[in-house]
Each structure stands twice: as C-alpha cells, then as structure tokens.
Amino acid sequence: MRLTEPRVPCLNPSEWTPEQAEAMARDTAELQASLSDSDNVFNLLKALANHPALCSAWMGFSTHLLFDDSNTLPPKEREMVILRIG
C-alpha cells in the first residue's frame, strides 16, 4: 500500500511553536531571514520539529559530529557514522 501523506508531517519554520524553534537552537524569525524560502530547511529538521526534545538532542549530537572542534573522530570514521545513521 502506497502512502499518500507522510506518517510524520514536515513542519515549515513558519509553523513552529516557540518551543520547536528553541529546540532548533535558533529563533524562527532569524531562521526565516537566513533562508530564501522554507524549502531550504532539511526535511529531517522539519520532521524533528514535531518532537522538540528529540530535536534538541539530535541538534547537539549532529553539531558535535559535524562542526565541533573537540570531535576526535577522524574524517573517514566520521563519514561512516554519518552514512550509518543517515
């Protein structure tokens, strides 16, 4: 059976509550100003906005994995982690 709607709706930044915007660690107005349109937000983040606690945990993990200078994983292993969880 083919679904006609996603099981977890993707919420555009304009639909986020303050709690959801806080989980993204950015103010909704700031996010909207930095994007030409809401389609520039990754669908993963739009889906995670449905669960602010999970979103907050994910943002901390992904930020550490991708951008934190204290990340001790070599690039090859870091890419393997990204591919395994993606």
HTML snippet that shows the backbone in 3Dmol.js (N, CA, C, O; Angstrom):
<script src="https://3Dmol.org/build/3Dmol-min.js"></script>
<div id="view" style="width:600px;height:400px;position:relative"></div>
<script>
const pdb = `
ATOM      1  N   MET A   1       0.835  -1.180   0.000  1.00  0.00           N
ATOM      2  CA  MET A   1       0.000   0.000   0.000  1.00  0.00           C
ATOM      3  C   MET A   1       0.881   1.245   0.000  1.00  0.00           C
ATOM      4  O   MET A   1       1.774   1.374   0.837  1.00  0.00           O
ATOM      5  N   ARG A   2       0.640   2.136  -0.908  1.00  0.00           N
ATOM      6  CA  ARG A   2       1.416   3.366  -1.027  1.00  0.00           C
ATOM      7  C   ARG A   2       0.739   4.477  -0.230  1.00  0.00           C
ATOM      8  O   ARG A   2      -0.464   4.705  -0.354  1.00  0.00           O
ATOM      9  N   LEU A   3       1.532   5.163   0.588  1.00  0.00           N
ATOM     10  CA  LEU A   3       1.006   6.265   1.389  1.00  0.00           C
ATOM     11  C   LEU A   3       0.804   7.504   0.531  1.00  0.00           C
ATOM     12  O   LEU A   3       1.590   7.779  -0.376  1.00  0.00           O
ATOM     13  N   THR A   4      -0.245   8.239   0.821  1.00  0.00           N
ATOM     14  CA  THR A   4      -0.480   9.497   0.109  1.00  0.00           C
ATOM     15  C   THR A   4       0.012  10.689   0.916  1.00  0.00           C
ATOM     16  O   THR A   4       0.201  11.777   0.372  1.00  0.00           O
ATOM     17  N   GLU A   5       0.222  10.482   2.228  1.00  0.00           N
ATOM     18  CA  GLU A   5       0.742  11.531   3.102  1.00  0.00           C
ATOM     19  C   GLU A   5       1.858  10.935   3.951  1.00  0.00           C
ATOM     20  O   GLU A   5       1.833   9.741   4.249  1.00  0.00           O
ATOM     21  N   PRO A   6       2.821  11.735   4.338  1.00  0.00           N
ATOM     22  CA  PRO A   6       3.884  11.198   5.202  1.00  0.00           C
ATOM     23  C   PRO A   6       3.330  10.842   6.585  1.00  0.00           C
ATOM     24  O   PRO A   6       2.398  11.480   7.074  1.00  0.00           O
ATOM     25  N   ARG A   7       3.915   9.818   7.204  1.00  0.00           N
ATOM     26  CA  ARG A   7       3.491   9.421   8.548  1.00  0.00           C
ATOM     27  C   ARG A   7       3.802  10.518   9.563  1.00  0.00           C
ATOM     28  O   ARG A   7       3.025  10.761  10.487  1.00  0.00           O
ATOM     29  N   VAL A   8       4.933  11.170   9.384  1.00  0.00           N
ATOM     30  CA  VAL A   8       5.331  12.270  10.260  1.00  0.00           C
ATOM     31  C   VAL A   8       5.332  13.532   9.404  1.00  0.00           C
ATOM     32  O   VAL A   8       6.131  13.652   8.475  1.00  0.00           O
ATOM     33  N   PRO A   9       4.443  14.470   9.710  1.00  0.00           N
ATOM     34  CA  PRO A   9       4.383  15.673   8.874  1.00  0.00           C
ATOM     35  C   PRO A   9       5.645  16.529   9.013  1.00  0.00           C
ATOM     36  O   PRO A   9       6.233  16.619  10.090  1.00  0.00           O
ATOM     37  N   CYS A  10       6.038  17.138   7.933  1.00  0.00           N
ATOM     38  CA  CYS A  10       7.171  18.073   7.935  1.00  0.00           C
ATOM     39  C   CYS A  10       6.619  19.470   8.182  1.00  0.00           C
ATOM     40  O   CYS A  10       5.826  19.985   7.395  1.00  0.00           O
ATOM     41  N   LEU A  11       7.046  20.073   9.281  1.00  0.00           N
ATOM     42  CA  LEU A  11       6.567  21.403   9.646  1.00  0.00           C
ATOM     43  C   LEU A  11       7.518  22.462   9.121  1.00  0.00           C
ATOM     44  O   LEU A  11       8.715  22.414   9.405  1.00  0.00           O
ATOM     45  N   ASN A  12       7.011  23.403   8.369  1.00  0.00           N
ATOM     46  CA  ASN A  12       7.817  24.521   7.908  1.00  0.00           C
ATOM     47  C   ASN A  12       8.122  25.454   9.076  1.00  0.00           C
ATOM     48  O   ASN A  12       7.346  25.515  10.030  1.00  0.00           O
ATOM     49  N   PRO A  13       9.234  26.180   9.020  1.00  0.00           N
ATOM     50  CA  PRO A  13       9.593  27.081  10.115  1.00  0.00           C
ATOM     51  C   PRO A  13       8.479  28.055  10.502  1.00  0.00           C
ATOM     52  O   PRO A  13       8.377  28.431  11.670  1.00  0.00           O
ATOM     53  N   SER A  14       7.656  28.465   9.562  1.00  0.00           N
ATOM     54  CA  SER A  14       6.560  29.385   9.884  1.00  0.00           C
ATOM     55  C   SER A  14       5.503  28.723  10.774  1.00  0.00           C
ATOM     56  O   SER A  14       4.702  29.414  11.402  1.00  0.00           O
ATOM     57  N   GLU A  15       5.500  27.399  10.830  1.00  0.00           N
ATOM     58  CA  GLU A  15       4.533  26.657  11.640  1.00  0.00           C
ATOM     59  C   GLU A  15       5.071  26.274  13.014  1.00  0.00           C
ATOM     60  O   GLU A  15       4.321  25.769  13.849  1.00  0.00           O
ATOM     61  N   TRP A  16       6.362  26.508  13.264  1.00  0.00           N
ATOM     62  CA  TRP A  16       6.974  26.099  14.521  1.00  0.00           C
ATOM     63  C   TRP A  16       6.481  26.941  15.683  1.00  0.00           C
ATOM     64  O   TRP A  16       6.293  28.151  15.554  1.00  0.00           O
ATOM     65  N   THR A  17       6.273  26.285  16.823  1.00  0.00           N
ATOM     66  CA  THR A  17       5.970  26.993  18.061  1.00  0.00           C
ATOM     67  C   THR A  17       7.291  27.532  18.621  1.00  0.00           C
ATOM     68  O   THR A  17       8.357  27.133  18.152  1.00  0.00           O
ATOM     69  N   PRO A  18       7.244  28.428  19.612  1.00  0.00           N
ATOM     70  CA  PRO A  18       8.494  28.888  20.223  1.00  0.00           C
ATOM     71  C   PRO A  18       9.323  27.723  20.787  1.00  0.00           C
ATOM     72  O   PRO A  18      10.552  27.750  20.723  1.00  0.00           O
ATOM     73  N   GLU A  19       8.658  26.712  21.334  1.00  0.00           N
ATOM     74  CA  GLU A  19       9.366  25.548  21.873  1.00  0.00           C
ATOM     75  C   GLU A  19      10.102  24.798  20.760  1.00  0.00           C
ATOM     76  O   GLU A  19      11.238  24.362  20.941  1.00  0.00           O
ATOM     77  N   GLN A  20       9.452  24.656  19.625  1.00  0.00           N
ATOM     78  CA  GLN A  20      10.084  23.975  18.497  1.00  0.00           C
ATOM     79  C   GLN A  20      11.251  24.796  17.951  1.00  0.00           C
ATOM     80  O   GLN A  20      12.296  24.241  17.611  1.00  0.00           O
ATOM     81  N   ALA A  21      11.078  26.099  17.868  1.00  0.00           N
ATOM     82  CA  ALA A  21      12.166  26.963  17.385  1.00  0.00           C
ATOM     83  C   ALA A  21      13.350  26.918  18.347  1.00  0.00           C
ATOM     84  O   ALA A  21      14.506  26.932  17.923  1.00  0.00           O
ATOM     85  N   GLU A  22      13.052  26.864  19.645  1.00  0.00           N
ATOM     86  CA  GLU A  22      14.126  26.785  20.640  1.00  0.00           C
ATOM     87  C   GLU A  22      14.878  25.469  20.506  1.00  0.00           C
ATOM     88  O   GLU A  22      16.100  25.433  20.654  1.00  0.00           O
ATOM     89  N   ALA A  23      14.156  24.390  20.227  1.00  0.00           N
ATOM     90  CA  ALA A  23      14.803  23.091  20.035  1.00  0.00           C
ATOM     91  C   ALA A  23      15.759  23.120  18.853  1.00  0.00           C
ATOM     92  O   ALA A  23      16.766  22.412  18.841  1.00  0.00           O
ATOM     93  N   MET A  24      15.443  23.938  17.867  1.00  0.00           N
ATOM     94  CA  MET A  24      16.330  24.101  16.719  1.00  0.00           C
ATOM     95  C   MET A  24      17.515  24.998  17.058  1.00  0.00           C
ATOM     96  O   MET A  24      18.439  25.151  16.259  1.00  0.00           O
ATOM     97  N   ALA A  25      17.477  25.586  18.244  1.00  0.00           N
ATOM     98  CA  ALA A  25      18.541  26.465  18.731  1.00  0.00           C
ATOM     99  C   ALA A  25      18.649  27.748  17.918  1.00  0.00           C
ATOM    100  O   ALA A  25      19.709  28.372  17.867  1.00  0.00           O
ATOM    101  N   ARG A  26      17.551  28.139  17.284  1.00  0.00           N
ATOM    102  CA  ARG A  26      17.524  29.377  16.512  1.00  0.00           C
ATOM    103  C   ARG A  26      16.151  29.992  16.630  1.00  0.00           C
ATOM    104  O   ARG A  26      15.152  29.278  16.719  1.00  0.00           O
ATOM    105  N   ASP A  27      16.090  31.293  16.633  1.00  0.00           N
ATOM    106  CA  ASP A  27      14.816  31.995  16.622  1.00  0.00           C
ATOM    107  C   ASP A  27      14.180  31.849  15.243  1.00  0.00           C
ATOM    108  O   ASP A  27      14.867  31.952  14.227  1.00  0.00           O
ATOM    109  N   THR A  28      12.883  31.610  15.207  1.00  0.00           N
ATOM    110  CA  THR A  28      12.193  31.401  13.936  1.00  0.00           C
ATOM    111  C   THR A  28      12.384  32.578  12.988  1.00  0.00           C
ATOM    112  O   THR A  28      12.607  32.388  11.792  1.00  0.00           O
ATOM    113  N   ALA A  29      12.297  33.789  13.519  1.00  0.00           N
ATOM    114  CA  ALA A  29      12.472  34.967  12.655  1.00  0.00           C
ATOM    115  C   ALA A  29      13.877  34.996  12.062  1.00  0.00           C
ATOM    116  O   ALA A  29      14.053  35.323  10.888  1.00  0.00           O
ATOM    117  N   GLU A  30      14.874  34.654  12.872  1.00  0.00           N
ATOM    118  CA  GLU A  30      16.264  34.623  12.381  1.00  0.00           C
ATOM    119  C   GLU A  30      16.419  33.543  11.315  1.00  0.00           C
ATOM    120  O   GLU A  30      17.088  33.748  10.302  1.00  0.00           O
ATOM    121  N   LEU A  31      15.795  32.393  11.553  1.00  0.00           N
ATOM    122  CA  LEU A  31      15.878  31.309  10.580  1.00  0.00           C
ATOM    123  C   LEU A  31      15.222  31.712   9.273  1.00  0.00           C
ATOM    124  O   LEU A  31      15.791  31.506   8.201  1.00  0.00           O
ATOM    125  N   GLN A  32      14.041  32.281   9.352  1.00  0.00           N
ATOM    126  CA  GLN A  32      13.338  32.710   8.142  1.00  0.00           C
ATOM    127  C   GLN A  32      14.141  33.767   7.386  1.00  0.00           C
ATOM    128  O   GLN A  32      14.184  33.757   6.156  1.00  0.00           O
ATOM    129  N   ALA A  33      14.772  34.675   8.122  1.00  0.00           N
ATOM    130  CA  ALA A  33      15.551  35.732   7.480  1.00  0.00           C
ATOM    131  C   ALA A  33      16.769  35.163   6.752  1.00  0.00           C
ATOM    132  O   ALA A  33      17.215  35.729   5.754  1.00  0.00           O
ATOM    133  N   SER A  34      17.312  34.038   7.250  1.00  0.00           N
ATOM    134  CA  SER A  34      18.501  33.464   6.636  1.00  0.00           C
ATOM    135  C   SER A  34      18.179  32.553   5.452  1.00  0.00           C
ATOM    136  O   SER A  34      19.084  32.106   4.748  1.00  0.00           O
ATOM    137  N   LEU A  35      16.904  32.282   5.236  1.00  0.00           N
ATOM    138  CA  LEU A  35      16.504  31.403   4.147  1.00  0.00           C
ATOM    139  C   LEU A  35      15.691  32.171   3.123  1.00  0.00           C
ATOM    140  O   LEU A  35      14.898  33.047   3.470  1.00  0.00           O
ATOM    141  N   SER A  36      15.894  31.837   1.865  1.00  0.00           N
ATOM    142  CA  SER A  36      15.090  32.497   0.841  1.00  0.00           C
ATOM    143  C   SER A  36      13.666  31.959   0.850  1.00  0.00           C
ATOM    144  O   SER A  36      12.726  32.689   0.537  1.00  0.00           O
ATOM    145  N   ASP A  37      13.496  30.678   1.208  1.00  0.00           N
ATOM    146  CA  ASP A  37      12.159  30.116   1.422  1.00  0.00           C
ATOM    147  C   ASP A  37      12.291  28.912   2.347  1.00  0.00           C
ATOM    148  O   ASP A  37      13.394  28.412   2.569  1.00  0.00           O
ATOM    149  N   SER A  38      11.168  28.447   2.885  1.00  0.00           N
ATOM    150  CA  SER A  38      11.205  27.392   3.898  1.00  0.00           C
ATOM    151  C   SER A  38      11.656  26.049   3.335  1.00  0.00           C
ATOM    152  O   SER A  38      12.003  25.154   4.107  1.00  0.00           O
ATOM    153  N   ASP A  39      11.661  25.881   2.024  1.00  0.00           N
ATOM    154  CA  ASP A  39      12.108  24.616   1.447  1.00  0.00           C
ATOM    155  C   ASP A  39      13.614  24.406   1.611  1.00  0.00           C
ATOM    156  O   ASP A  39      14.112  23.308   1.363  1.00  0.00           O
ATOM    157  N   ASN A  40      14.338  25.438   2.021  1.00  0.00           N
ATOM    158  CA  ASN A  40      15.768  25.291   2.239  1.00  0.00           C
ATOM    159  C   ASN A  40      16.097  24.590   3.549  1.00  0.00           C
ATOM    160  O   ASN A  40      17.255  24.238   3.777  1.00  0.00           O
ATOM    161  N   VAL A  41      15.107  24.377   4.419  1.00  0.00           N
ATOM    162  CA  VAL A  41      15.322  23.650   5.662  1.00  0.00           C
ATOM    163  C   VAL A  41      15.245  22.169   5.331  1.00  0.00           C
ATOM    164  O   VAL A  41      14.315  21.731   4.654  1.00  0.00           O
ATOM    165  N   PHE A  42      16.219  21.395   5.804  1.00  0.00           N
ATOM    166  CA  PHE A  42      16.230  19.963   5.529  1.00  0.00           C
ATOM    167  C   PHE A  42      14.956  19.317   6.041  1.00  0.00           C
ATOM    168  O   PHE A  42      14.470  19.663   7.118  1.00  0.00           O
ATOM    169  N   ASN A  43      14.412  18.381   5.275  1.00  0.00           N
ATOM    170  CA  ASN A  43      13.195  17.679   5.684  1.00  0.00           C
ATOM    171  C   ASN A  43      13.371  16.956   7.013  1.00  0.00           C
ATOM    172  O   ASN A  43      12.411  16.824   7.772  1.00  0.00           O
ATOM    173  N   LEU A  44      14.583  16.485   7.308  1.00  0.00           N
ATOM    174  CA  LEU A  44      14.834  15.845   8.593  1.00  0.00           C
ATOM    175  C   LEU A  44      14.505  16.800   9.732  1.00  0.00           C
ATOM    176  O   LEU A  44      13.861  16.409  10.706  1.00  0.00           O
ATOM    177  N   LEU A  45      14.944  18.050   9.615  1.00  0.00           N
ATOM    178  CA  LEU A  45      14.672  19.030  10.667  1.00  0.00           C
ATOM    179  C   LEU A  45      13.197  19.384  10.732  1.00  0.00           C
ATOM    180  O   LEU A  45      12.657  19.603  11.817  1.00  0.00           O
ATOM    181  N   LYS A  46      12.544  19.441   9.586  1.00  0.00           N
ATOM    182  CA  LYS A  46      11.109  19.725   9.566  1.00  0.00           C
ATOM    183  C   LYS A  46      10.342  18.615  10.274  1.00  0.00           C
ATOM    184  O   LYS A  46       9.360  18.886  10.966  1.00  0.00           O
ATOM    185  N   ALA A  47      10.779  17.371  10.108  1.00  0.00           N
ATOM    186  CA  ALA A  47      10.121  16.247  10.779  1.00  0.00           C
ATOM    187  C   ALA A  47      10.455  16.229  12.266  1.00  0.00           C
ATOM    188  O   ALA A  47       9.583  15.969  13.094  1.00  0.00           O
ATOM    189  N   LEU A  48      11.716  16.504  12.610  1.00  0.00           N
ATOM    190  CA  LEU A  48      12.112  16.517  14.016  1.00  0.00           C
ATOM    191  C   LEU A  48      11.412  17.620  14.809  1.00  0.00           C
ATOM    192  O   LEU A  48      11.295  17.524  16.031  1.00  0.00           O
ATOM    193  N   ALA A  49      10.955  18.643  14.139  1.00  0.00           N
ATOM    194  CA  ALA A  49      10.260  19.740  14.828  1.00  0.00           C
ATOM    195  C   ALA A  49       9.003  19.242  15.536  1.00  0.00           C
ATOM    196  O   ALA A  49       8.510  19.908  16.447  1.00  0.00           O
ATOM    197  N   ASN A  50       8.479  18.091  15.136  1.00  0.00           N
ATOM    198  CA  ASN A  50       7.308  17.520  15.799  1.00  0.00           C
ATOM    199  C   ASN A  50       7.610  17.054  17.222  1.00  0.00           C
ATOM    200  O   ASN A  50       6.692  16.906  18.029  1.00  0.00           O
ATOM    201  N   HIS A  51       8.875  16.822  17.538  1.00  0.00           N
ATOM    202  CA  HIS A  51       9.268  16.329  18.855  1.00  0.00           C
ATOM    203  C   HIS A  51      10.451  17.164  19.349  1.00  0.00           C
ATOM    204  O   HIS A  51      11.603  16.793  19.124  1.00  0.00           O
ATOM    205  N   PRO A  52      10.177  18.291  20.022  1.00  0.00           N
ATOM    206  CA  PRO A  52      11.250  19.216  20.410  1.00  0.00           C
ATOM    207  C   PRO A  52      12.366  18.598  21.244  1.00  0.00           C
ATOM    208  O   PRO A  52      13.530  18.956  21.063  1.00  0.00           O
ATOM    209  N   ALA A  53      12.041  17.672  22.161  1.00  0.00           N
ATOM    210  CA  ALA A  53      13.094  17.069  22.991  1.00  0.00           C
ATOM    211  C   ALA A  53      14.051  16.240  22.138  1.00  0.00           C
ATOM    212  O   ALA A  53      15.268  16.321  22.310  1.00  0.00           O
ATOM    213  N   LEU A  54      13.509  15.454  21.230  1.00  0.00           N
ATOM    214  CA  LEU A  54      14.342  14.665  20.323  1.00  0.00           C
ATOM    215  C   LEU A  54      15.151  15.579  19.412  1.00  0.00           C
ATOM    216  O   LEU A  54      16.330  15.332  19.159  1.00  0.00           O
ATOM    217  N   CYS A  55      14.514  16.625  18.926  1.00  0.00           N
ATOM    218  CA  CYS A  55      15.188  17.573  18.046  1.00  0.00           C
ATOM    219  C   CYS A  55      16.377  18.216  18.743  1.00  0.00           C
ATOM    220  O   CYS A  55      17.458  18.341  18.167  1.00  0.00           O
ATOM    221  N   SER A  56      16.165  18.621  19.986  1.00  0.00           N
ATOM    222  CA  SER A  56      17.244  19.259  20.745  1.00  0.00           C
ATOM    223  C   SER A  56      18.420  18.303  20.926  1.00  0.00           C
ATOM    224  O   SER A  56      19.576  18.697  20.769  1.00  0.00           O
ATOM    225  N   ALA A  57      18.121  17.042  21.258  1.00  0.00           N
ATOM    226  CA  ALA A  57      19.181  16.043  21.425  1.00  0.00           C
ATOM    227  C   ALA A  57      19.904  15.794  20.100  1.00  0.00           C
ATOM    228  O   ALA A  57      21.130  15.692  20.063  1.00  0.00           O
ATOM    229  N   TRP A  58      19.139  15.698  19.021  1.00  0.00           N
ATOM    230  CA  TRP A  58      19.724  15.453  17.701  1.00  0.00           C
ATOM    231  C   TRP A  58      20.628  16.616  17.286  1.00  0.00           C
ATOM    232  O   TRP A  58      21.720  16.402  16.761  1.00  0.00           O
ATOM    233  N   MET A  59      20.169  17.845  17.524  1.00  0.00           N
ATOM    234  CA  MET A  59      20.960  19.011  17.131  1.00  0.00           C
ATOM    235  C   MET A  59      22.296  19.029  17.871  1.00  0.00           C
ATOM    236  O   MET A  59      23.331  19.342  17.283  1.00  0.00           O
ATOM    237  N   GLY A  60      22.272  18.693  19.166  1.00  0.00           N
ATOM    238  CA  GLY A  60      23.526  18.630  19.927  1.00  0.00           C
ATOM    239  C   GLY A  60      24.464  17.581  19.378  1.00  0.00           C
ATOM    240  O   GLY A  60      25.660  17.826  19.219  1.00  0.00           O
ATOM    241  N   PHE A  61      23.916  16.397  19.085  1.00  0.00           N
ATOM    242  CA  PHE A  61      24.730  15.309  18.541  1.00  0.00           C
ATOM    243  C   PHE A  61      25.292  15.664  17.171  1.00  0.00           C
ATOM    244  O   PHE A  61      26.490  15.516  16.929  1.00  0.00           O
ATOM    245  N   SER A  62      24.427  16.132  16.277  1.00  0.00           N
ATOM    246  CA  SER A  62      24.885  16.403  14.912  1.00  0.00           C
ATOM    247  C   SER A  62      25.860  17.577  14.864  1.00  0.00           C
ATOM    248  O   SER A  62      26.800  17.577  14.069  1.00  0.00           O
ATOM    249  N   THR A  63      25.634  18.573  15.712  1.00  0.00           N
ATOM    250  CA  THR A  63      26.572  19.701  15.765  1.00  0.00           C
ATOM    251  C   THR A  63      27.944  19.223  16.223  1.00  0.00           C
ATOM    252  O   THR A  63      28.964  19.610  15.653  1.00  0.00           O
ATOM    253  N   HIS A  64      27.965  18.378  17.256  1.00  0.00           N
ATOM    254  CA  HIS A  64      29.248  17.848  17.734  1.00  0.00           C
ATOM    255  C   HIS A  64      29.913  17.006  16.647  1.00  0.00           C
ATOM    256  O   HIS A  64      31.117  17.121  16.416  1.00  0.00           O
ATOM    257  N   LEU A  65      29.138  16.173  15.992  1.00  0.00           N
ATOM    258  CA  LEU A  65      29.688  15.280  14.969  1.00  0.00           C
ATOM    259  C   LEU A  65      30.260  16.045  13.782  1.00  0.00           C
ATOM    260  O   LEU A  65      31.318  15.691  13.263  1.00  0.00           O
ATOM    261  N   LEU A  66      29.564  17.089  13.353  1.00  0.00           N
ATOM    262  CA  LEU A  66      29.957  17.774  12.121  1.00  0.00           C
ATOM    263  C   LEU A  66      30.835  19.009  12.309  1.00  0.00           C
ATOM    264  O   LEU A  66      31.720  19.271  11.495  1.00  0.00           O
ATOM    265  N   PHE A  67      30.592  19.771  13.387  1.00  0.00           N
ATOM    266  CA  PHE A  67      31.209  21.094  13.453  1.00  0.00           C
ATOM    267  C   PHE A  67      32.084  21.361  14.671  1.00  0.00           C
ATOM    268  O   PHE A  67      32.826  22.344  14.680  1.00  0.00           O
ATOM    269  N   ASP A  68      32.022  20.527  15.689  1.00  0.00           N
ATOM    270  CA  ASP A  68      32.726  20.800  16.938  1.00  0.00           C
ATOM    271  C   ASP A  68      34.214  20.487  16.806  1.00  0.00           C
ATOM    272  O   ASP A  68      34.591  19.417  16.328  1.00  0.00           O
ATOM    273  N   ASP A  69      35.050  21.424  17.231  1.00  0.00           N
ATOM    274  CA  ASP A  69      36.498  21.222  17.151  1.00  0.00           C
ATOM    275  C   ASP A  69      36.984  20.129  18.098  1.00  0.00           C
ATOM    276  O   ASP A  69      38.070  19.582  17.905  1.00  0.00           O
ATOM    277  N   SER A  70      36.178  19.802  19.135  1.00  0.00           N
ATOM    278  CA  SER A  70      36.592  18.763  20.078  1.00  0.00           C
ATOM    279  C   SER A  70      36.252  17.360  19.572  1.00  0.00           C
ATOM    280  O   SER A  70      36.536  16.379  20.259  1.00  0.00           O
ATOM    281  N   ASN A  71      35.651  17.247  18.389  1.00  0.00           N
ATOM    282  CA  ASN A  71      35.342  15.950  17.802  1.00  0.00           C
ATOM    283  C   ASN A  71      36.650  15.246  17.481  1.00  0.00           C
ATOM    284  O   ASN A  71      37.469  15.760  16.720  1.00  0.00           O
ATOM    285  N   THR A  72      36.844  14.060  18.065  1.00  0.00           N
ATOM    286  CA  THR A  72      38.111  13.345  17.885  1.00  0.00           C
ATOM    287  C   THR A  72      38.039  12.265  16.811  1.00  0.00           C
ATOM    288  O   THR A  72      39.021  11.561  16.574  1.00  0.00           O
ATOM    289  N   LEU A  73      36.876  12.129  16.155  1.00  0.00           N
ATOM    290  CA  LEU A  73      36.779  11.134  15.086  1.00  0.00           C
ATOM    291  C   LEU A  73      37.547  11.591  13.841  1.00  0.00           C
ATOM    292  O   LEU A  73      37.397  12.727  13.394  1.00  0.00           O
ATOM    293  N   PRO A  74      38.359  10.708  13.296  1.00  0.00           N
ATOM    294  CA  PRO A  74      38.999  11.037  12.020  1.00  0.00           C
ATOM    295  C   PRO A  74      37.926  11.171  10.933  1.00  0.00           C
ATOM    296  O   PRO A  74      36.846  10.595  11.063  1.00  0.00           O
ATOM    297  N   PRO A  75      38.208  11.915   9.878  1.00  0.00           N
ATOM    298  CA  PRO A  75      37.201  12.150   8.832  1.00  0.00           C
ATOM    299  C   PRO A  75      36.580  10.881   8.261  1.00  0.00           C
ATOM    300  O   PRO A  75      35.375  10.853   8.012  1.00  0.00           O
ATOM    301  N   LYS A  76      37.366   9.837   8.047  1.00  0.00           N
ATOM    302  CA  LYS A  76      36.825   8.600   7.467  1.00  0.00           C
ATOM    303  C   LYS A  76      35.786   7.968   8.400  1.00  0.00           C
ATOM    304  O   LYS A  76      34.707   7.576   7.955  1.00  0.00           O
ATOM    305  N   GLU A  77      36.115   7.870   9.692  1.00  0.00           N
ATOM    306  CA  GLU A  77      35.179   7.287  10.654  1.00  0.00           C
ATOM    307  C   GLU A  77      33.958   8.174  10.842  1.00  0.00           C
ATOM    308  O   GLU A  77      32.845   7.675  11.008  1.00  0.00           O
ATOM    309  N   ARG A  78      34.160   9.482  10.816  1.00  0.00           N
ATOM    310  CA  ARG A  78      33.032  10.417  10.942  1.00  0.00           C
ATOM    311  C   ARG A  78      32.056  10.220   9.784  1.00  0.00           C
ATOM    312  O   ARG A  78      30.842  10.226   9.987  1.00  0.00           O
ATOM    313  N   GLU A  79      32.572  10.050   8.593  1.00  0.00           N
ATOM    314  CA  GLU A  79      31.708   9.821   7.430  1.00  0.00           C
ATOM    315  C   GLU A  79      30.975   8.489   7.549  1.00  0.00           C
ATOM    316  O   GLU A  79      29.820   8.385   7.134  1.00  0.00           O
ATOM    317  N   MET A  80      31.620   7.477   8.104  1.00  0.00           N
ATOM    318  CA  MET A  80      30.962   6.191   8.312  1.00  0.00           C
ATOM    319  C   MET A  80      29.789   6.330   9.290  1.00  0.00           C
ATOM    320  O   MET A  80      28.730   5.740   9.074  1.00  0.00           O
ATOM    321  N   VAL A  81      29.974   7.102  10.355  1.00  0.00           N
ATOM    322  CA  VAL A  81      28.887   7.347  11.304  1.00  0.00           C
ATOM    323  C   VAL A  81      27.739   8.046  10.602  1.00  0.00           C
ATOM    324  O   VAL A  81      26.583   7.664  10.780  1.00  0.00           O
ATOM    325  N   ILE A  82      28.034   9.055   9.814  1.00  0.00           N
ATOM    326  CA  ILE A  82      27.002   9.791   9.096  1.00  0.00           C
ATOM    327  C   ILE A  82      26.232   8.867   8.154  1.00  0.00           C
ATOM    328  O   ILE A  82      25.004   8.925   8.091  1.00  0.00           O
ATOM    329  N   LEU A  83      26.947   8.023   7.427  1.00  0.00           N
ATOM    330  CA  LEU A  83      26.295   7.099   6.499  1.00  0.00           C
ATOM    331  C   LEU A  83      25.455   6.043   7.229  1.00  0.00           C
ATOM    332  O   LEU A  83      24.401   5.644   6.734  1.00  0.00           O
ATOM    333  N   ARG A  84      25.911   5.593   8.392  1.00  0.00           N
ATOM    334  CA  ARG A  84      25.164   4.569   9.136  1.00  0.00           C
ATOM    335  C   ARG A  84      23.872   5.116   9.719  1.00  0.00           C
ATOM    336  O   ARG A  84      22.862   4.412   9.747  1.00  0.00           O
ATOM    337  N   ILE A  85      23.886   6.366  10.189  1.00  0.00           N
ATOM    338  CA  ILE A  85      22.672   6.896  10.820  1.00  0.00           C
ATOM    339  C   ILE A  85      21.793   7.640   9.837  1.00  0.00           C
ATOM    340  O   ILE A  85      20.642   7.941  10.152  1.00  0.00           O
ATOM    341  N   GLY A  86      22.307   7.944   8.652  1.00  0.00           N
ATOM    342  CA  GLY A  86      21.544   8.680   7.650  1.00  0.00           C
ATOM    343  C   GLY A  86      20.628   7.791   6.934  1.00  0.00           C
ATOM    344  O   GLY A  86      19.900   8.239   6.048  1.00  0.00           O
TER     345      GLY A  86
END
`;
const viewer = $3Dmol.createViewer("view");
viewer.addModel(pdb, "pdb");
viewer.setStyle({}, {cartoon: {color: "spectrum"}});
viewer.zoomTo();
viewer.render();
</script>
